[in-house]
Every structure is written in structure tokens, then in C-alpha cells.
Amino acid sequence: MLEAIATVTIVSFRNKVSMIFKGMSLNPLEKLTKWLTEERSLGSNFAHGAVLGTSGQDGMPHTRMLGISFNRQGVPKFHTSPVSRKVEDINLTNKASLTFAFQKTMRSISLEGFLEPLSDKELDADWKKLEVGFQKNYLVFGHQSGRRINSLQELRVQQDRLPSSGEENKPSSFIGYSFKIIERITFYAVAKEDFARCEMFEFEHNTQDWIYSLRVP
Ligand SMILES: Cc1cc2nc3c(=O)[nH]c(=O)nc-3n(C[C@H](O)[C@H](O)[C@H](O)COP(=O)(O)O)c2cc1C
């Protein structure tokens, strides 16, 4: 039984080799994908939405909703605008936290770690996957996100002035980050008529392994 094991050493999230423990794969990034898929299958159309927490110069935490995608290794990443407050924060410290709140399954996943910018190559590929309508909007709002305006009409006027097919090339205002290091991932599931289940995976830098522990909920 998992509960009987206080600490189980499992895989490094970098090498992606899952240790099989009593027939179960315990890679936390795979568990994250599994929970997200289960949440989506119950009808949640924004299961990949998560709240990113950063902190600024004054130490004040700041959170906001983001659409999260995943790189080939299953590591969470997001896209954003360089003039947003989060980028200001990340330039000061790349420490960040991310929380998925799954309402259909009454589960949450919280992770903490260090961010790194996405490469131009990855951004180019990601830009091409976006819907053309969103690309056209992004060309207008991406470089000026957060700026005060009087009406959205100002943006519509700017959009009308865009050259046709301008969306084919990624603008420099399309940037993004992924987690370079994840220090901790916590899975919390509320159960009917039983205790909630809280499982933590902590990354051990010396051994490059994940340490598993079940926690009192
Ligand atoms: C459903 C939803 C999805 C969003 N997705 C993104 C996103 O993927 N990237 C992004 O930068 N902002 C996204 N936003 C807007 C952010 O929540 C936030 O308002 C904006 O990025 C400014 O953040 P800041 O606090 O860093 O200035 C989304 C908002 C909502 C409500």
C-alpha cells in the first residue's frame, strides 16, 4: 500500500523514466496529465486553466489565470506578453507557483519552481498552432497588454489597419515560459465520505529524484 510507505524515491522529471512501484507509474508529470484528462472528460472546457503566482519588487504576491500547455516532457508552459506585470515579476525572480483547480473532480494540483523563457524555435511552432482569429487579435493587444484605453473600439481600429496575412509571422510580443526546475508538486483530492488525499512529490537535487510522501489532508 502506498500509505504504508512514508517516502518513495522516484524518477527525475528531466529523464522521464518512470519507476514502476507495485505496478504503478509514479511520475508526477504523468499524474498531472492524467488528472487533467480526467477533468476534461467530465466536461470541463478549461481544464488546462491554472493560476500563476509570482511576486514583485515589494514582495507582494500576484496571481492570474493562464491557459497552460505542455512541452514534450509534460512540463507546464504558458504564453504571454512582455509588457505584462508577470514578466516584470519574473525578470526580478523566476520563482513561481502554478495551481490547477479542477472543479468537476474536486481536485487541485499545485506546483512550485523556477521558470525559464521558451526558445524562439518553440515560440515559432506554438504561434503557428494558434487560431488565426486569436493571432490577429494578438498582433493588436500583445505588445500593449495592460495599457489603459478608453474603449475596445481603439483596438478594432488598429486591427483594421493591420496588413493582410500579417499574422503569418510570430510577433516579438509573443513570448512564454516553462518550468526549468520544479521543486514540489502537490496533488489534493477531496473524497466523498472519507478523508481528502494529499500527495506530495519533492524534487531532490542531489539525487535528481522525486521524493513521494502522503500528507495529512
Ligand atoms: C480564461 C483566461 C485565460 C487566460 N489566458 C492567458 C494566457 O494564456 N496568457 C496570458 O498572458 N494571460 C492570460 N489571461 C489573462 C491573465 O489572467 C492576466 O489578466 C493577464 O495576463 C495580465 O496579467 P499580469 O497580472 O501579469 O499583468 C487569461 C485570462 C483568462 C480569464
The ligand as an SDF file (V2000), in Angstrom:
LIG
                    3D

 31 33  0  0  0  0  0  0  0  0999 V2000
   -9.6500   32.1650  -19.1970 C   0  0  0  0  0  0  0  0  0  0  0  0
   -8.4630   33.0620  -19.2230 C   0  0  0  0  0  0  0  0  0  0  0  0
   -7.3210   32.6530  -19.8990 C   0  0  0  0  0  0  0  0  0  0  0  0
   -6.2090   33.4860  -19.9310 C   0  0  0  0  0  0  0  0  0  0  0  0
   -5.0630   33.0450  -20.5620 N   0  0  0  0  0  0  0  0  0  0  0  0
   -3.9640   33.8280  -20.5560 C   0  0  0  0  0  0  0  0  0  0  0  0
   -2.7500   33.3430  -21.1090 C   0  0  0  0  0  0  0  0  0  0  0  0
   -2.6470   32.2170  -21.6000 O   0  0  0  0  0  0  0  0  0  0  0  0
   -1.6690   34.1770  -21.0860 N   0  0  0  0  0  0  0  0  0  0  0  0
   -1.7300   35.4400  -20.5280 C   0  0  0  0  0  0  0  0  0  0  0  0
   -0.7190   36.1350  -20.5180 O   0  0  0  0  0  0  0  0  0  0  0  0
   -2.8680   35.8950  -19.9760 N   0  0  0  0  0  0  0  0  0  0  0  0
   -3.9780   35.1280  -19.9660 C   0  0  0  0  0  0  0  0  0  0  0  0
   -5.1300   35.5800  -19.3850 N   0  0  0  0  0  0  0  0  0  0  0  0
   -5.1430   36.9530  -18.8120 C   0  0  0  0  0  0  0  0  0  0  0  0
   -4.4350   36.9330  -17.4410 C   0  0  0  0  0  0  0  0  0  0  0  0
   -5.2810   36.3280  -16.4680 O   0  0  0  0  0  0  0  0  0  0  0  0
   -3.9930   38.3130  -16.9660 C   0  0  0  0  0  0  0  0  0  0  0  0
   -5.1230   39.1430  -16.7890 O   0  0  0  0  0  0  0  0  0  0  0  0
   -3.0360   38.9830  -17.9380 C   0  0  0  0  0  0  0  0  0  0  0  0
   -2.0840   38.0600  -18.4250 O   0  0  0  0  0  0  0  0  0  0  0  0
   -2.2910   40.1270  -17.2530 C   0  0  0  0  0  0  0  0  0  0  0  0
   -1.5120   39.5490  -16.2480 O   0  0  0  0  0  0  0  0  0  0  0  0
   -0.4780   40.3370  -15.3270 P   0  0  0  0  0  0  0  0  0  0  0  0
   -1.0530   40.2770  -13.9800 O   0  0  0  0  0  0  0  0  0  0  0  0
    0.7810   39.6190  -15.4560 O   0  0  0  0  0  0  0  0  0  0  0  0
   -0.3860   41.7400  -15.8530 O   0  0  0  0  0  0  0  0  0  0  0  0
   -6.2530   34.7560  -19.3090 C   0  0  0  0  0  0  0  0  0  0  0  0
   -7.3890   35.1470  -18.6280 C   0  0  0  0  0  0  0  0  0  0  0  0
   -8.4810   34.3020  -18.5890 C   0  0  0  0  0  0  0  0  0  0  0  0
   -9.6990   34.7720  -17.8250 C   0  0  0  0  0  0  0  0  0  0  0  0
  1  2  1  0
  2  3  1  0
  2 30  2  0
  3  4  2  0
  4  5  1  0
  4 28  1  0
  5  6  2  0
  6  7  1  0
  6 13  1  0
  7  8  2  0
  7  9  1  0
  9 10  1  0
 10 11  2  0
 10 12  1  0
 12 13  2  0
 13 14  1  0
 14 15  1  0
 14 28  1  0
 15 16  1  0
 16 17  1  0
 16 18  1  0
 18 19  1  0
 18 20  1  0
 20 21  1  0
 20 22  1  0
 22 23  1  0
 23 24  1  0
 24 25  2  0
 24 26  1  0
 24 27  1  0
 28 29  2  0
 29 30  1  0
 30 31  1  0
M  END
$$$$
